[in-house]
Amino acid sequence: MSYGRPPTGNQVKSSETPRNAEGSRSPSIMFLLFLLFLAVMGGYLLLPQCIEYRSDNNNMRCKNNLKQLMLALHNYHDTYKCFPPAYLPDEEGRPLHSWRTLVLPFLEQADLYEQYRFDEPWNGPNNSQLAARIPNVLQCPSEPNDYTNYLLITGPETAWGEGLAPTFADFKDGTSNTIVLVEVADSGIQWMEPRDLTLEQAARGVNSQLGLCFSAPHPLPGRKTEKPESANVAFADGSVTNLKNDFPLAELRKRLTHQGGEKVKRR
């Protein structure tokens, strides 16, 4: 009876090596997949915190921008004994230049101010080339474009009525009681454009859904709603605070006018 030839050393190795190689590879692949799973889950769990941190950081930068703009307005007042008008008009009263260009020297933007030409409209051939050079202080980091996110409250019953360059003395209701500068999400207003927010628009409420109003450009994604819960405003005295969406409309309107004589409540 023949049992055949016994396997040689090479044959033993060739038959056993694949099993050993497969056995050594399997744990490595499983370990790598496990690490990948941990990385994905870690990123998923940390993403909301990262987004919220970024939004909170942008909110703080917006508050700081408002403070810097109010400081520039105050320094302008110290120099010229009045605040800048909301806009400079042409001979027919049409707005030509914004207060935002007038305060550039007080925002450490003297070079940009020197390149701006007041002998042509804000959107003239030369000035149009400056649109992309919007100073960081004029926009929220959440909306990087050439639109500004900070607008004055203008129009009848406000300190910046038509053609007015107000002084501190004009704030009969008190500078600490009068909102003059607000943040606006997706304003659609180019930073040199001589256009701001009217009293009627601002009086629609905080983060109103009725059209252009003052609203936060830094919502918190990842919640049940992306609608911001509040917005930042600056008072004539330079202070900056945050108003909630449910701030009473009647109380809000009192704060938007500068000499209505109404009693205002601190909230």
Secondary structure by P-SEA (a helix, b strand, c coil): ccccccccaaaaaaacaaaaaaaaaaaaaaaaaaaaaaaaaaaaaaaaaaaaaaaaaaaaaaaaaaaaaaaaaaaaaaacccccccccccccccccccccccccccccaaaaaaacccccccccaaaaaaccccccccccccccccccccccccccccccccccccccccccccccccccbbbbccccccccccccccccccccccccccccccccccccccccccccccccccccccccccccccccaaaaaaaacccccbbbbcc
